Every structure is written in structure tokens, then in C-alpha cells.
Amino acid sequence: MTRKERFQFCINYFEEHFPIAETELEYKNPYQLLVAVILSAQCTDKRVNLTTPAIFQKYPSAKELSEASFEELFPYIKSISYPNNKTKHLIGMAQMLINNFGGEVPMTVEELMKLPGVGRKTANVITSVVDKQPNMAVDTHVFRVAARIGLTVNAKTPLATEKQLIAFIPKELIHKAHHWLILHGRYICVARNPKCGECGLKPACKYYNTVIKKKIAEKTKL
């Protein structure tokens, strides 16, 4: 199977079985999504979703959040990973939204990356989810799944992974493919013991057809 054929197989599979693929973070507007994504770094979406309702009630917009002190905001975030940094980032992000962007979340990767706590991955998430821009956010799930399947080859960094993926995925599907790969990595192609028996991508997966099949053959011989 060529690399192009591998991509097409995966796209066909996901389009048939998961035509609707969305973030599992709960939000109602771009401001809320930005807060949630900043909090989600190295933290589960489930934990973030338990935390954000109280934050959004207390700080319904960037204006209220920009006026918060560290001592006021920290108790809402203390159950999240790296609460000290994230508390500072959220307040700084809100202040910059007010001072530089009229209180609105900008919709370009370059502008978003100027905000405290926002790197390329977060900026790609915001623009792809809110505006369906053809941007591929690469987290640990996307990085792992793309390499295992063979969608990426010798991609050593998230940026290299991003560039290889968007080179093969149709532009209009990139925003959806981001969620396909994340969710597949979260529930099927998990890090330690991938659930290959449940995976519909086996015919196209390099990992399955090299590593797993070899293990199965060795067990059969024994």
C-alpha cells in the first residue's frame, strides 16, 4: 500500500464510521474554548470539563477574567495540571484580548500565538474548531497515531507531523481529521496497549502489519 493509498483508506474509514468528529471540550463561544484549550494542556478533557463551568460563571467574558487576581482565580484551577502557570496564562491572555483585540478572540494562528499560554497547537485548535480553517493541531495522540499507522515518516517534531499530514489530507477535511486522529488515539490506538483487535484501520496500519502480525505469528509457532 502506498502512502497516498494509506491516507485514502483512513479517510474513507473515518468518513464512513465517524462522519461527525468534534472536540470533547465543552464550550459555548470562542472565549470559552480558548480558556478550555489552555487548561487542557497535559490534562484530560474530562477534568477540564469538570472545572470550566465554575470559571465561566464567575468570569463570563475576557473582561471579567482580565480583572481577576491570581489569588481569586487560582482556587478554580488548582485541580488542573500546572495550576500556577495556567492561572497566570489565563489572566494574561484575557488582558491581552482586552488591550490588543477589543476583547475578541483573534482567528489567525499568528495572532493567537501572541497570547500567553497559547502555542501553535492551541492556535490550530481554535482556528480549526471555531472557523474550520485547514489547520492541524498535533498533540501526543495525533503524533503517535500518525506515526504508528504510517501517515507520517520520520517526523521527529509536532511541526514536522503537521506538515506531512496536511500535505496528504484534502484541505476541506483537515479540521475534521484532527479530531479523527485524536479520538482514535484516545480510545483505540492508546499509548501502551493499542486495541488493534477493535481497530478498523488494520489493513492500512504499518504498526499492525509489521509489529503485531509478527507477534501473532510467533505465538502461533509456540
C-alpha positions in Angstrom: 0.0 0.0 0.0 1.4 3.4 -1.0 1.4 6.3 1.4 -1.3 8.0 -0.6 -3.4 4.8 -0.6 -2.9 4.6 3.2 -4.2 8.1 3.7 -7.2 7.4 1.4 -8.1 4.2 3.3 -8.0 6.1 6.6 -10.1 9.0 5.3 -12.7 6.6 3.8 -12.9 4.7 7.1 -13.3 7.7 9.3 -15.8 9.4 6.9 -18.0 6.3 7.0 -17.8 5.5 10.7 -17.2 8.9 12.2 -18.8 11.5 9.9 -19.2 13.9 12.8 -16.0 14.4 14.7 -15.8 17.2 17.3 -13.8 18.3 20.3 -14.8 16.8 23.6 -14.2 20.1 25.4 -17.4 21.8 26.4 -17.8 25.4 25.4 -20.3 28.0 24.0 -18.1 30.6 22.3 -14.5 31.2 21.2 -13.5 32.7 24.6 -14.7 29.7 26.5 -13.0 27.3 24.0 -9.7 29.3 24.4 -9.9 29.0 28.2 -10.6 25.3 27.9 -7.8 24.5 25.5 -5.3 26.4 27.6 -6.4 24.4 30.6 -6.3 21.1 28.7 -2.5 21.1 28.1 -1.3 17.8 29.7 -4.7 17.4 31.3 -7.7 15.3 30.3 -10.7 16.9 28.7 -12.9 15.2 31.3 -11.1 17.1 34.1 -11.3 20.4 32.2 -15.0 20.0 31.6 -15.5 19.5 35.4 -13.5 22.7 36.1 -14.7 25.2 33.5 -18.4 25.7 34.4 -17.5 27.5 37.6 -14.9 29.6 35.8 -17.3 30.6 33.1 -19.9 31.5 35.6 -17.5 33.7 37.6 -15.7 35.1 34.5 -18.3 35.1 31.6 -16.0 37.1 29.3 -12.4 38.2 28.8 -13.3 41.5 30.6 -14.1 39.8 33.9 -11.2 37.4 33.6 -8.8 40.2 32.8 -9.7 41.9 36.1 -9.1 38.7 38.2 -6.2 38.5 40.6 -4.1 35.3 40.9 -5.5 34.7 44.3 -9.1 34.9 43.1 -8.6 32.6 40.0 -6.2 30.0 41.4 -8.8 28.1 43.5 -10.9 27.4 40.4 -7.9 25.9 38.6 -6.0 24.1 41.4 -7.3 20.7 40.4 -5.8 21.1 36.9 -2.2 20.2 36.0 0.3 23.1 36.3 -2.2 25.4 38.0 0.2 28.2 38.8 1.3 28.7 35.2 -2.2 28.3 33.8 -3.6 30.8 36.3 -1.1 33.4 35.1 -1.6 32.5 31.5 -5.4 32.9 31.6 -5.2 36.3 33.3 -2.5 37.4 30.9 -4.4 36.1 27.9 -7.6 37.9 28.9 -5.7 41.1 29.5 -4.2 40.9 26.0 -7.6 40.2 24.4 -8.9 43.4 26.0 -5.9 45.6 25.3 -5.0 44.3 21.8 -8.0 42.7 20.3 -11.0 44.5 21.6 -12.0 41.6 23.9 -12.5 39.3 20.9 -10.5 36.1 20.2 -8.5 36.6 17.0 -8.8 34.0 14.3 -5.3 33.7 12.9 -2.6 31.4 14.2 -0.1 34.2 14.2 -2.2 36.5 16.4 -3.3 33.7 18.7 0.3 32.7 19.4 1.0 36.1 20.8 -1.4 35.3 23.7 0.1 33.9 27.0 -0.3 30.2 27.2 -1.1 29.8 23.5 1.3 27.8 21.3 0.9 26.6 17.8 -1.1 23.5 18.8 -3.7 25.6 20.8 -3.9 28.2 18.0 -4.5 25.4 15.4 -7.3 24.0 17.6 -9.0 27.3 18.0 -8.9 28.2 14.3 -9.9 24.8 13.1 -12.7 24.2 15.6 -14.3 27.7 15.5 -13.6 28.7 11.9 -13.0 25.3 10.3 -9.6 26.6 9.0 -7.4 23.9 7.4 -5.1 23.8 10.4 -3.8 20.5 12.0 -3.3 20.6 15.8 -0.7 17.9 16.7 -0.9 16.7 20.3 0.5 13.5 21.7 -2.3 11.4 20.3 -2.0 12.8 16.7 1.8 12.4 16.9 1.6 8.8 18.0 -1.3 7.6 15.8 0.1 9.2 12.6 3.5 7.6 13.1 2.1 4.2 14.0 -0.3 4.0 11.0 2.4 5.2 8.7 0.8 8.5 7.8 4.0 10.3 8.8 7.5 9.1 8.1 10.4 10.0 10.4 8.5 13.1 11.7 10.5 14.0 14.8 8.5 17.1 15.9 4.9 18.1 16.1 5.5 20.7 13.3 7.0 18.0 11.0 4.0 15.8 11.7 1.6 18.7 11.0 3.3 19.5 7.6 3.2 15.8 6.5 -0.4 15.4 7.4 -1.7 18.5 5.7 0.2 17.6 2.6 -1.9 14.5 2.1 -5.3 15.3 3.6 -7.8 17.3 1.4 -7.9 20.9 2.6 -11.7 20.7 3.4 -11.2 17.7 5.7 -8.1 18.8 7.7 -10.2 20.4 10.6 -12.1 17.2 10.9 -9.1 14.9 10.5 -7.6 16.5 13.6 -10.4 15.1 15.7 -10.4 11.7 13.9 -6.8 11.1 14.9 -7.2 12.5 18.4 -10.2 10.4 19.2 -8.7 7.3 17.6 -5.6 7.8 19.8 -7.7 8.4 22.9 -9.9 5.4 22.7 -8.4 2.8 20.2 -4.7 3.4 19.4 -3.8 4.1 23.0 -0.2 4.5 24.0 0.8 1.3 25.9 -1.6 -1.4 24.6 -3.3 -0.3 21.4 -6.6 -2.1 20.9 -5.7 -3.5 17.5 -8.5 -6.1 17.7 -11.1 -3.3 17.7 -9.4 -1.2 15.0 -10.8 -0.8 11.5 -7.6 0.7 10.2 -5.6 -2.6 10.5 -5.4 -3.1 6.7 -3.6 0.2 6.3 -1.6 0.3 9.6 2.1 -0.2 9.3 2.4 -1.0 13.1 -0.2 -3.7 12.9 1.2 -5.2 9.7 4.8 -5.3 10.9 4.9 -5.5 14.7 1.6 -7.0 15.7 1.3 -9.6 12.9 4.9 -10.7 13.7 3.9 -11.2 17.4 0.8 -13.2 16.4 2.9 -15.4 14.1 5.5 -16.1 16.9 2.8 -17.0 19.4 1.2 -19.4 16.8 4.5 -21.2 16.4 4.8 -21.7 20.1 
